[in-house]
Amino acid sequence: MHPNDSISDGQPEPPVDAAEAAGAGERPEAEAEPAASVKRRPRGRTALIIAAAAVLGVAGGIATGYGIQADRAPTPLAALSQPDLAYPAKALPAGQEPDPLPASQDRQVRTEGDLRKLIMPRPKGWQEDKGLTALTQDGWMGVENYAMNFENEEYMYGDLLDQGLRRVAGASWKKGEYRAADVYLVQFNSGAAAAALAEDQRSYMPQKRAAGNGGTPIKGSAEGRYYVFPAEREAGYLPFYQARAIFSRGDVMVDIHIFDSAPISEKDIRTLAERQLERL
């Protein structure tokens, strides 16, 4: 038992008056010391002061940097590795000019001449096919006639002109009763256009005509490929087989086709493609 506790006699204790309790030094909780009143600083004003200081700091740094750079002397450029120019200041005397590149090394010289002469010679055992000759004038083919080789003829006609088609040389041969071959040299005003058309046709092959066949690379060509398509069959007609080779060389795109009612071997189309590539 705590020493300050009193023993109860069993009688209820009288109520304690609030005043007496206050006099005794006990305060109600409601009358506790009031907390000190604190006046809060508005947040917006502090944020504005910090942002203004940051802007002033950046502006001051930039201004200081420009000032330092402006006061510095210009940095001299590095000296050229060669004291003199590579070409002579005066034209060479007559007879001392360097010889022009031979046609075998200057690809543009080869294609600037008669494009028909760059078509490979007719293979042994083949004969000229008058069918294609009827669409050409002495080996030249109009853009509208070449566009007939594509499914969307009207679109290809406009696209070829937009890409800067310059001219088309063509040749057609036949062997036996049903085998035929067409060779087209399609020349553009730029090598980029020739390469773009070749790539466009190659990307179309696996989707439509080659039935998933990605083709086979042509030896000696960076991007050229040849394709052997599955037979197309229709009731009442002989089966139709086709092979195709596509590549570009400079500003010329080469397009070779073989048609037959009998299967076409890879060697047949590969041989024509490699010979035409060597010709260019």
LUMFIZA-732176 format. One record per residue: residue number from 1; residue in three letters; x, z negated, y of N, C-alpha, C, O in turn. Coordinates in steps of 0.05 Angstrom, whole numbers, plus 5000, padded with zeros to 4 digits. Layout:
  vexmi  figu   n_x   n_z   n_y  ca_x  ca_z  ca_y   c_x   c_z   c_y   o_x   o_z   o_y
    NUM   ALA     X     Z     Y     X     Z     Y     X     Z     Y     X     Z     Y
...
// end
This chain:
  vexmi  figu   n_x   n_z   n_y  ca_x  ca_z  ca_y   c_x   c_z   c_y   o_x   o_z   o_y
      1   MET  5017  5000  4976  5000  5000  5000  5018  5000  5024  5038  4987  5026
      2   HIS  5009  5016  5044  5024  5017  5069  5020  4991  5084  4998  4980  5084
      3   PRO  5040  4982  5098  5037  4956  5113  5016  4957  5134  5004  4937  5140
      4   ASN  5012  4980  5146  4992  4981  5168  4964  4984  5158  4945  4982  5174
      5   ASP  4960  4988  5132  4933  4991  5121  4920  4963  5120  4933  4944  5112
      6   SER  4894  4961  5126  4879  4936  5125  4861  4935  5100  4855  4957  5090
      7   ILE  4854  4913  5090  4838  4910  5067  4809  4911  5075  4802  4898  5095
      8   SER  4793  4925  5062  4764  4928  5069  4749  4905  5057  4755  4896  5035
      9   ASP  4729  4896  5072  4712  4874  5062  4687  4885  5050  4669  4869  5043
     10   GLY  4684  4911  5047  4661  4923  5035  4640  4931  5055  4621  4944  5048
     11   GLN  4642  4923  5081  4623  4930  5101  4632  4956  5115  4655  4961  5118
     12   PRO  4612  4971  5123  4619  4997  5137  4632  4990  5164  4624  4972  5178
     13   GLU  4652  5006  5169  4666  5002  5194  4650  5014  5217  4637  5035  5214
     14   PRO  4651  5001  5241  4636  5012  5264  4648  5038  5273  4671  5044  5269
     15   PRO  4630  5054  5284  4640  5080  5294  4660  5076  5316  4659  5058  5332
     16   VAL  4679  5095  5317  4700  5093  5337  4692  5111  5360  4687  5135  5356
     17   ASP  4692  5100  5384  4685  5115  5408  4707  5134  5415  4731  5128  5412
     18   ALA  4700  5158  5425  4720  5179  5432  4738  5169  5455  4762  5175  5455
     19   ALA  4726  5154  5473  4742  5144  5496  4763  5125  5486  4786  5125  5495
     20   GLU  4755  5108  5466  4774  5089  5456  4796  5104  5441  4820  5096  5443
     21   ALA  4788  5125  5427  4809  5140  5413  4828  5152  5432  4852  5154  5427
     22   ALA  4818  5162  5455  4835  5173  5475  4853  5152  5487  4877  5157  5492
     23   GLY  4841  5129  5491  4857  5107  5502  4879  5099  5483  4900  5089  5491
     24   ALA  4873  5102  5458  4893  5093  5438  4916  5113  5435  4934  5108  5419
     25   GLY  4915  5135  5450  4937  5155  5449  4932  5178  5431  4949  5196  5429
     26   GLU  4909  5179  5417  4902  5201  5400  4886  5221  5415  4865  5214  5427
     27   ARG  4895  5248  5416  4881  5269  5431  4867  5287  5411  4877  5294  5390
     28   PRO  4843  5296  5419  4830  5317  5402  4847  5342  5403  4861  5347  5423
     29   GLU  4844  5358  5382  4859  5383  5381  4852  5401  5404  4869  5417  5413
     30   ALA  4828  5400  5414  4820  5417  5435  4835  5411  5461  4837  5428  5478
     31   GLU  4845  5385  5463  4858  5377  5487  4888  5378  5485  4902  5365  5500
     32   ALA  4899  5394  5465  4928  5397  5462  4939  5410  5487  4924  5423  5502
     33   GLU  4965  5409  5490  4978  5420  5514  4973  5450  5514  4978  5464  5494
     34   PRO  4965  5460  5536  4960  5490  5538  4986  5505  5536  5006  5496  5547
     35   ALA  4986  5528  5522  5010  5545  5520  5017  5557  5547  5000  5563  5563
     36   ALA  5043  5560  5551  5052  5571  5576  5042  5599  5580  5044  5615  5561
     37   SER  5031  5607  5601  5020  5633  5607  5043  5652  5614  5058  5648  5633
     38   VAL  5046  5675  5598  5068  5694  5602  5056  5720  5613  5037  5730  5601
     39   LYS  5067  5731  5634  5058  5756  5645  5074  5779  5634  5098  5781  5639
     40   ARG  5061  5797  5618  5074  5819  5605  5080  5842  5624  5065  5848  5643
     41   ARG  5104  5855  5620  5112  5878  5636  5098  5903  5625  5098  5907  5601
     42   PRO  5088  5919  5642  5075  5944  5632  5095  5961  5617  5117  5966  5626
     43   ARG  5087  5971  5593  5104  5988  5577  5110  6015  5590  5133  6024  5588
     44   GLY  5092  6027  5603  5096  6053  5614  5118  6055  5634  5133  6074  5634
     45   ARG  5121  6035  5650  5142  6035  5670  5170  6034  5658  5188  6048  5667
     46   THR  5173  6018  5636  5199  6017  5623  5207  6043  5610  5230  6052  5611
     47   ALA  5187  6056  5597  5192  6082  5584  5200  6103  5605  5218  6119  5599
     48   LEU  5188  6102  5628  5194  6122  5648  5223  6117  5659  5237  6137  5664
     49   ILE  5230  6092  5661  5257  6086  5671  5278  6096  5652  5298  6107  5660
     50   ILE  5273  6091  5625  5293  6100  5605  5294  6130  5604  5316  6141  5602
     51   ALA  5271  6144  5605  5272  6173  5604  5286  6185  5628  5301  6204  5625
     52   ALA  5281  6173  5651  5294  6183  5675  5324  6179  5674  5340  6196  5682
     53   ALA  5333  6156  5663  5362  6152  5660  5374  6172  5640  5396  6181  5645
     54   ALA  5360  6178  5618  5371  6197  5599  5374  6225  5612  5394  6239  5608
     55   VAL  5353  6233  5627  5355  6260  5640  5377  6261  5660  5392  6280  5662
     56   LEU  5380  6239  5675  5402  6239  5695  5429  6239  5681  5448  6251  5691
     57   GLY  5431  6226  5658  5456  6226  5643  5464  6253  5633  5487  6261  5635
     58   VAL  5444  6267  5622  5449  6294  5612  5457  6313  5634  5476  6328  5633
     59   ALA  5441  6312  5656  5447  6329  5679  5474  6324  5690  5489  6342  5698
     60   GLY  5481  6298  5692  5507  6291  5703  5530  6301  5685  5550  6310  5694
     61   GLY  5525  6299  5658  5546  6308  5640  5550  6338  5642  5573  6348  5641
     62   ILE  5528  6353  5644  5531  6382  5646  5545  6390  5672  5562  6407  5673
     63   ALA  5537  6377  5694  5549  6383  5719  5579  6376  5719  5596  6391  5729
     64   THR  5586  6354  5706  5614  6346  5705  5630  6367  5688  5652  6374  5695
     65   GLY  5618  6375  5665  5631  6395  5648  5636  6421  5663  5657  6433  5660
     66   TYR  5616  6431  5677  5619  6456  5692  5641  6453  5714  5656  6471  5719
     67   GLY  5641  6429  5726  5661  6425  5747  5689  6425  5736  5707  6437  5748
     68   ILE  5693  6413  5712  5720  6412  5700  5728  6440  5692  5751  6449  5696
     69   GLN  5709  6455  5680  5715  6483  5671  5722  6501  5695  5739  6518  5693
     70   ALA  5707  6497  5717  5712  6514  5740  5739  6509  5752  5751  6527  5764
     71   ASP  5749  6485  5750  5775  6478  5762  5799  6488  5745  5821  6488  5755
     72   ARG  5793  6494  5720  5815  6503  5702  5823  6532  5708  5806  6548  5716
     73   ALA  5848  6538  5703  5857  6565  5706  5847  6583  5683  5844  6573  5661
     74   PRO  5841  6608  5688  5831  6626  5666  5851  6627  5643  5875  6629  5647
     75   THR  5840  6627  5619  5857  6629  5595  5864  6658  5591  5846  6675  5588
     76   PRO  5890  6665  5590  5897  6693  5586  5890  6703  5558  5891  6688  5539
     77   LEU  5883  6729  5556  5877  6741  5530  5902  6745  5513  5924  6747  5524
     78   ALA  5898  6745  5487  5921  6749  5469  5932  6777  5473  5917  6796  5477
     79   ALA  5958  6779  5470  5971  6806  5473  5963  6824  5449  5960  6814  5427
     80   LEU  5962  6849  5455  5956  6868  5433  5980  6869  5414  6003  6865  5421
     81   SER  5973  6874  5388  5994  6874  5368  6012  6898  5371  6035  6897  5362
     82   GLN  6002  6920  5383  6018  6944  5387  6021  6949  5416  6001  6949  5431
     83   PRO  6045  6954  5426  6048  6959  5455  6037  6985  5465  6029  6987  5488
     84   ASP  6036  7005  5447  6026  7032  5455  6001  7039  5439  5996  7028  5418
     85   LEU  5986  7058  5450  5963  7068  5436  5971  7084  5412  5993  7096  5411
     86   ALA  5953  7086  5392  5960  7100  5367  5960  7130  5371  5974  7144  5357
     87   TYR  5945  7140  5390  5944  7169  5394  5961  7177  5418  5965  7161  5436
     88   PRO  5971  7201  5418  5989  7209  5440  5973  7212  5467  5950  7218  5467
     89   ALA  5987  7206  5488  5974  7207  5514  5968  7236  5522  5949  7241  5537
     90   LYS  5983  7255  5512  5979  7283  5518  5972  7298  5493  5980  7290  5471
     91   ALA  5958  7320  5496  5951  7336  5473  5976  7348  5460  5996  7355  5474
     92   LEU  5976  7350  5434  5999  7361  5420  6002  7391  5426  5982  7405  5431
     93   PRO  6026  7401  5427  6030  7430  5431  6017  7446  5409  6012  7436  5387
     94   ALA  6012  7471  5415  5999  7489  5396  6017  7491  5371  6041  7494  5373
     95   GLY  6004  7490  5348  6019  7491  5323  6027  7465  5311  6036  7463  5288
     96   GLN  6025  7443  5327  6032  7416  5317  6008  7399  5311  6012  7375  5304
     97   GLU  5984  7409  5314  5960  7394  5308  5959  7388  5278  5968  7405  5262
     98   PRO  5949  7365  5270  5947  7359  5241  5926  7377  5228  5906  7385  5241
     99   ASP  5931  7384  5203  5912  7401  5189  5886  7386  5184  5886  7362  5178
    100   PRO  5864  7400  5185  5838  7387  5179  5837  7379  5149  5851  7391  5132
    101   LEU  5820  7360  5144  5816  7352  5116  5806  7375  5099  5789  7390  5109
    102   PRO  5815  7377  5075  5803  7398  5058  5774  7391  5051  5766  7368  5052
    103   ALA  5759  7411  5043  5731  7407  5037  5727  7388  5014  5707  7374  5013
    104   SER  5747  7385  4997  5745  7367  4974  5745  7338  4984  5736  7320  4969
    105   GLN  5756  7333  5008  5758  7306  5018  5738  7301  5041  5732  7278  5047
    106   ASP  5728  7322  5053  5709  7319  5075  5682  7327  5065  5675  7351  5063
    107   ARG  5666  7307  5058  5640  7312  5046  5621  7326  5065  5604  7342  5056
    108   GLN  5623  7321  5091  5605  7333  5110  5610  7363  5112  5591  7379  5115
    109   VAL  5635  7371  5109  5641  7400  5110  5628  7414  5087  5618  7437  5090
    110   ARG  5627  7402  5064  5615  7414  5041  5585  7418  5044  5574  7439  5037
    111   THR  5572  7399  5055  5543  7400  5058  5534  7415  5083  5510  7422  5086
    112   GLU  5552  7421  5102  5545  7435  5126  5542  7465  5121  5530  7480  5136
    113   GLY  5554  7475  5099  5552  7503  5093  5527  7511  5079  5506  7498  5083
    114   ASP  5528  7531  5062  5505  7540  5047  5498  7520  5025  5513  7518  5006
    115   LEU  5477  7506  5029  5469  7484  5010  5463  7496  4982  5467  7482  4962
    116   ARG  5454  7520  4981  5448  7532  4955  5472  7535  4937  5470  7534  4913
    117   LYS  5496  7539  4950  5520  7542  4934  5529  7516  4922  5547  7516  4904
    118   LEU  5518  7494  4930  5525  7468  4918  5508  7461  4893  5513  7441  4880
    119   ILE  5488  7478  4887  5473  7474  4863  5491  7482  4839  5504  7503  4840
    120   MET  5492  7465  4819  5510  7471  4796  5502  7497  4783  5479  7506  4784
    121   PRO  5521  7511  4771  5516  7536  4757  5495  7532  4735  5493  7511  4723
    122   ARG  5480  7553  4729  5460  7551  4708  5474  7546  4681  5492  7560  4674
    123   PRO  5465  7525  4667  5477  7519  4641  5475  7541  4621  5457  7558  4623
    124   LYS  5493  7542  4603  5494  7562  4582  5469  7559  4565  5461  7538  4557
    125   GLY  5457  7582  4559  5432  7583  4543  5407  7581  4559  5385  7584  4548
    126   TRP  5409  7577  4585  5386  7575  4602  5383  7602  4618  5402  7616  4622
    127   GLN  5358  7608  4626  5352  7632  4642  5338  7623  4667  5326  7602  4669
    128   GLU  5340  7640  4688  5326  7635  4713  5296  7636  4708  5285  7654  4695
    129   ASP  5282  7616  4719  5253  7614  4717  5241  7625  4742  5244  7614  4764
    130   LYS  5226  7647  4740  5213  7659  4763  5191  7642  4775  5182  7647  4797
    131   GLY  5182  7622  4759  5160  7606  4769  5167  7591  4795  5151  7592  4814
    132   LEU  5190  7578  4796  5198  7564  4820  5207  7584  4841  5203  7579  4865
    133   THR  5220  7606  4834  5229  7625  4853  5206  7635  4870  5210  7642  4894
    134   ALA  5182  7636  4859  5159  7646  4875  5153  7627  4898  5141  7635  4918
    135   LEU  5161  7601  4895  5155  7582  4916  5178  7579  4936  5176  7565  4956
    136   THR  5200  7593  4931  5223  7591  4949  5230  7619  4960  5220  7639  4950
    137   GLN  5246  7619  4980  5257  7644  4991  5287  7644  4987  5302  7632  5002
    138   ASP  5295  7659  4966  5323  7661  4960  5336  7633  4956  5359  7629  4965
    139   GLY  5322  7616  4942  5333  7589  4936  5327  7568  4957  5333  7544  4952
    140   TRP  5314  7575  4979  5305  7555  4999  5277  7547  4994  5260  7564  4986
    141   MET  5270  7522  4997  5243  7513  4993  5233  7499  5017  5247  7482  5029
    142   GLY  5208  7505  5026  5196  7491  5048  5188  7463  5041  5184  7456  5018
    143   VAL  5186  7446  5062  5179  7418  5057  5151  7415  5044  5147  7397  5028
    144   GLU  5133  7433  5051  5106  7432  5039  5107  7438  5009  5091  7427  4994
    145   ASN  5125  7456  5001  5127  7462  4972  5141  7440  4957  5133  7434  4934
    146   TYR  5161  7427  4969  5174  7405  4955  5155  7381  4953  5156  7367  4933
    147   ALA  5138  7377  4973  5120  7354  4972  5099  7358  4950  5086  7338  4942
    148   MET  5095  7382  4940  5076  7387  4919  5085  7374  4893  5069  7371  4874
    149   ASN  5110  7365  4891  5120  7352  4867  5111  7323  4864  5116  7310  4844
    150   PHE  5098  7312  4885  5091  7284  4886  5060  7282  4884  5046  7300  4891
    151   GLU  5051  7259  4873  5023  7255  4869  5008  7255  4896  4987  7268  4899
    152   ASN  5018  7241  4916  5006  7240  4942  5020  7261  4959  5038  7254  4975
    153   GLU  5012  7285  4957  5025  7307  4970  5024  7305  5001  5045  7309  5014
    154   GLU  5001  7298  5012  4999  7297  5041  5016  7275  5052  5029  7278  5073
    155   TYR  5016  7252  5039  5033  7230  5049  5062  7237  5048  5076  7232  5068
    156   MET  5072  7248  5026  5100  7255  5024  5108  7276  5045  5130  7275  5055
    157   TYR  5090  7294  5050  5096  7315  5070  5102  7302  5097  5123  7308  5110
    158   GLY  5085  7284  5106  5090  7271  5132  5114  7252  5131  5129  7250  5150
    159   ASP  5117  7238  5108  5139  7219  5106  5166  7233  5107  5185  7223  5119
    160   LEU  5168  7255  5093  5193  7270  5093  5201  7280  5121  5224  7279  5129
    161   LEU  5181  7289  5136  5187  7297  5163  5195  7274  5181  5212  7276  5198
    162   ASP  5181  7251  5177  5188  7227  5193  5216  7218  5187  5229  7207  5205
    163   GLN  5225  7221  5163  5252  7211  5155  5274  7230  5163  5297  7225  5159
    164   GLY  5267  7253  5175  5287  7271  5185  5296  7291  5164  5320  7298  5162
    165   LEU  5277  7302  5147  5285  7322  5128  5295  7347  5142  5283  7357  5161
    166   ARG  5318  7357  5133  5331  7380  5145  5325  7405  5130  5316  7425  5142
    167   ARG  5330  7406  5104  5325  7430  5088  5326  7422  5058  5336  7401  5050
    168   VAL  5315  7440  5041  5314  7436  5013  5323  7461  4999  5312  7483  5004
    169   ALA  5343  7459  4981  5351  7481  4964  5342  7475  4936  5344  7452  4927
    170   GLY  5333  7496  4922  5322  7492  4895  5330  7513  4876  5335  7536  4884
    171   ALA  5330  7506  4850  5335  7526  4829  5318  7517  4805  5313  7493  4801
    172   SER  5309  7536  4789  5293  7531  4766  5302  7548  4742  5307  7572  4746
    173   TRP  5305  7536  4719  5314  7550  4695  5294  7544  4672  5279  7525  4673
    174   LYS  5296  7561  4652  5279  7557  4628  5296  7562  4603  5316  7577  4604
    175   LYS  5288  7550  4582  5302  7552  4556  5281  7551  4534  5267  7531  4531
    176   GLY  5279  7573  4519  5259  7574  4498  5232  7579  4510  5229  7591  4532
    177   GLU  5211  7571  4496  5184  7578  4505  5172  7557  4524  5157  7565  4542
    178   TYR  5180  7532  4521  5166  7511  4537  5186  7494  4554  5177  7481  4573
    179   ARG  5211  7495  4548  5230  7477  4563  5236  7490  4590  5243  7514  4592
    180   ALA  5235  7474  4611  5242  7482  4639  5256  7460  4653  5254  7436  4647
    181   ALA  5272  7468  4673  5288  7449  4689  5287  7457  4718  5290  7481  4724
    182   ASP  5283  7438  4735  5283  7442  4764  5304  7424  4777  5307  7401  4770
    183   VAL  5319  7436  4796  5340  7421  4810  5334  7424  4840  5332  7446  4850
    184   TYR  5333  7402  4854  5328  7402  4883  5351  7387  4897  5358  7365  4889
    185   LEU  5362  7399  4918  5380  7386  4936  5365  7382  4962  5360  7401  4977
    186   VAL  5358  7357  4968  5342  7350  4992  5360  7338  5013  5371  7316  5009
    187   GLN  5365  7353  5035  5383  7344  5055  5369  7333  5079  5349  7344  5089
    188   PHE  5379  7310  5089  5368  7297  5113  5388  7298  5136  5411  7306  5132
    189   ASN  5379  7288  5159  5397  7287  5182  5416  7263  5180  5435  7262  5195
    190   SER  5412  7245  5161  5430  7222  5158  5432  7214  5129  5413  7220  5113
    191   GLY  5454  7202  5122  5457  7193  5095  5439  7170  5088  5431  7166  5065
    192   ALA  5432  7154  5108  5414  7131  5104  5387  7140  5094  5375  7128  5077
    193   ALA  5376  7162  5106  5350  7172  5098  5351  7183  5069  5332  7179  5054
    194   ALA  5373  7197  5062  5375  7207  5035  5376  7184  5014  5363  7185  4994
    195   ALA  5392  7163  5020  5393  7140  5002  5367  7125  5001  5359  7115  4980
    196   ALA  5352  7124  5023  5326  7110  5024  5306  7124  5006  5291  7111  4992
    197   LEU  5305  7151  5008  5285  7166  4991  5292  7163  4962  5275  7160  4945
    198   ALA  5318  7164  4955  5326  7161  4927  5319  7133  4917  5309  7131  4894
    199   GLU  5323  7113  4933  5316  7086  4924  5286  7082  4922  5277  7069  4904
    200   ASP  5271  7095  4940  5242  7093  4938  5232  7106  4913  5214  7095  4900
    201   GLN  5243  7128  4905  5234  7141  4880  5242  7125  4855  5228  7124  4836
    202   ARG  5266  7114  4856  5275  7097  4833  5258  7073  4830  5252  7065  4807
    203   SER  5250  7061  4852  5233  7037  4850  5205  7044  4839  5191  7027  4828
    204   TYR  5197  7069  4842  5170  7077  4833  5170  7083  4803  5150  7081  4790
    205   MET  5193  7091  4792  5194  7100  4764  5185  7079  4744  5167  7085  4728
    206   PRO  5196  7054  4744  5187  7035  4724  5158  7027  4727  5146  7018  4707
    207   GLN  5146  7029  4750  5119  7021  4754  5098  7041  4744  5077  7033  4735
    208   LYS  5105  7066  4747  5085  7087  4741  5092  7105  4718  5078  7105  4697
    209   ARG  5113  7120  4721  5119  7141  4701  5136  7132  4678  5134  7143  4656
    210   ALA  5153  7112  4682  5172  7105  4661  5161  7083  4642  5175  7076  4623
    211   ALA  5137  7073  4647  5124  7054  4630  5143  7030  4625  5147  7022  4602
    212   GLY  5154  7019  4646  5172  6996  4643  5201  7003  4638  5218  6986  4636
    213   ASN  5207  7029  4636  5234  7038  4631  5250  7037  4657  5243  7051  4676
    214   GLY  5271  7021  4658  5286  7018  4683  5307  7040  4687  5321  7040  4707
    215   GLY  5308  7059  4668  5328  7081  4671  5356  7073  4663  5361  7050  4656
    216   THR  5374  7093  4663  5402  7089  4655  5420  7098  4678  5415  7119  4689
    217   PRO  5440  7082  4685  5458  7090  4707  5472  7116  4701  5479  7122  4678
    218   ILE  5476  7132  4722  5491  7157  4720  5521  7151  4725  5528  7140  4746
    219   LYS  5537  7158  4707  5566  7153  4709  5577  7167  4734  5573  7190  4738
    220   GLY  5592  7151  4750  5604  7162  4775  5586  7159  4799  5595  7165  4821
    221   SER  5561  7150  4796  5543  7147  4818  5538  7117  4823  5535  7102  4803
    222   ALA  5538  7109  4848  5535  7080  4854  5507  7070  4846  5505  7049  4833
    223   GLU  5486  7085  4853  5459  7075  4848  5442  7095  4831  5419  7088  4825
    224   GLY  5453  7118  4825  5437  7138  4811  5429  7130  4783  5443  7115  4770
    225   ARG  5405  7140  4774  5395  7134  4747  5380  7158  4737  5370  7175  4752
    226   TYR  5379  7160  4710  5362  7180  4698  5342  7167  4679  5347  7145  4669
    227   TYR  5319  7180  4675  5297  7168  4661  5286  7188  4640  5286  7213  4645
    228   VAL  5278  7178  4617  5264  7194  4597  5237  7182  4593  5235  7159  4584
    229   PHE  5216  7196  4600  5189  7185  4599  5176  7189  4572  5183  7207  4557
    230   PRO  5158  7171  4565  5142  7175  4541  5123  7199  4544  5117  7208  4566
    231   ALA  5115  7210  4521  5098  7234  4521  5071  7228  4533  5060  7206  4529
    232   GLU  5060  7247  4548  5033  7246  4557  5016  7265  4539  5022  7288  4537
    233   ARG  4995  7254  4528  4979  7269  4508  4951  7271  4518  4939  7252  4529
    234   GLU  4939  7294  4513  4911  7300  4520  4900  7318  4499  4912  7337  4491
    235   ALA  4875  7312  4492  4863  7328  4470  4861  7357  4478  4853  7364  4500
    236   GLY  4869  7374  4459  4868  7403  4463  4893  7414  4476  4894  7439  4481
    237   TYR  4913  7397  4483  4937  7407  4496  4962  7397  4480  4961  7377  4466
    238   LEU  4984  7412  4483  5009  7403  4472  5019  7378  4486  5013  7375  4510
    239   PRO  5033  7361  4472  5044  7338  4486  5063  7346  4509  5076  7367  4508
    240   PHE  5063  7329  4529  5080  7336  4553  5102  7315  4556  5096  7291  4560
    241   TYR  5127  7324  4554  5150  7306  4557  5164  7312  4584  5164  7335  4593
    242   GLN  5176  7292  4596  5190  7296  4621  5213  7276  4623  5212  7254  4613
    243   ALA  5235  7286  4636  5258  7269  4642  5265  7275  4671  5260  7296  4681
    244   ARG  5277  7255  4684  5283  7258  4713  5309  7243  4719  5314  7222  4708
    245   ALA  5325  7254  4738  5349  7241  4748  5347  7240  4778  5340  7260  4791
    246   ILE  5355  7218  4790  5353  7214  4820  5378  7201  4829  5386  7180  4819
    247   PHE  5392  7212  4849  5414  7199  4861  5419  7212  4888  5408  7234  4894
    248   SER  5436  7200  4905  5442  7211  4931  5473  7212  4934  5487  7196  4922
    249   ARG  5481  7231  4950  5510  7235  4956  5512  7244  4985  5506  7266  4992
    250   GLY  5521  7225  5002  5521  7232  5030  5493  7235  5041  5476  7218  5037
    251   ASP  5488  7257  5055  5462  7262  5066  5444  7279  5048  5423  7289  5058
    252   VAL  5451  7281  5023  5436  7298  5004  5425  7280  4981  5440  7265  4969
    253   MET  5399  7282  4976  5387  7269  4953  5383  7290  4932  5373  7312  4937
    254   VAL  5391  7284  4907  5389  7302  4885  5365  7293  4867  5363  7270  4860
    255   ASP  5348  7312  4861  5324  7307  4845  5323  7328  4823  5319  7352  4828
    256   ILE  5326  7319  4798  5328  7337  4775  5305  7330  4755  5300  7307  4749
    257   HIS  5291  7351  4745  5269  7347  4726  5274  7365  4702  5284  7388  4704
    258   ILE  5266  7355  4678  5265  7371  4654  5237  7367  4642  5228  7345  4640
    259   PHE  5224  7390  4635  5197  7389  4623  5198  7403  4595  5213  7422  4592
    260   ASP  5183  7393  4577  5182  7406  4550  5158  7395  4535  5146  7375  4542
    261   SER  5150  7410  4514  5129  7401  4496  5141  7387  4472  5126  7376  4455
    262   ALA  5167  7386  4470  5182  7371  4449  5197  7349  4462  5203  7350  4486
    263   PRO  5205  7328  4447  5220  7306  4459  5246  7315  4472  5259  7334  4463
    264   ILE  5253  7301  4494  5277  7307  4510  5297  7284  4505  5290  7261  4508
    265   SER  5321  7291  4498  5341  7270  4493  5354  7261  4519  5353  7275  4539
    266   GLU  5365  7237  4518  5379  7227  4542  5403  7244  4549  5410  7247  4572
    267   LYS  5415  7255  4529  5439  7272  4534  5432  7296  4551  5448  7305  4567
    268   ASP  5408  7308  4547  5400  7331  4562  5399  7326  4592  5410  7341  4608
    269   ILE  5385  7304  4599  5382  7298  4628  5408  7287  4639  5415  7292  4662
    270   ARG  5423  7271  4623  5448  7260  4633  5468  7282  4639  5483  7280  4658
    271   THR  5470  7302  4622  5489  7324  4626  5484  7338  4652  5503  7344  4667
    272   LEU  5459  7345  4657  5452  7359  4682  5459  7341  4706  5469  7351  4727
    273   ALA  5453  7315  4705  5458  7297  4727  5488  7295  4733  5496  7295  4756
    274   GLU  5504  7292  4712  5533  7289  4716  5545  7314  4727  5564  7313  4743
    275   ARG  5536  7337  4718  5547  7362  4728  5540  7367  4757  5557  7376  4772
    276   GLN  5516  7360  4765  5508  7363  4793  5523  7343  4811  5530  7349  4833
    277   LEU  5528  7319  4800  5543  7299  4816  5571  7309  4820  5582  7306  4842
    278   GLU  5584  7320  4800  5611  7331  4803  5611  7354  4823  5631  7357  4838
    279   ARG  5590  7369  4824  5589  7392  4843  5589  7383  4872  5600  7397  4889
    280   LEU  5577  7360  4877  5576  7349  4904  5601  7334  4911  5603  7324  4934
// end
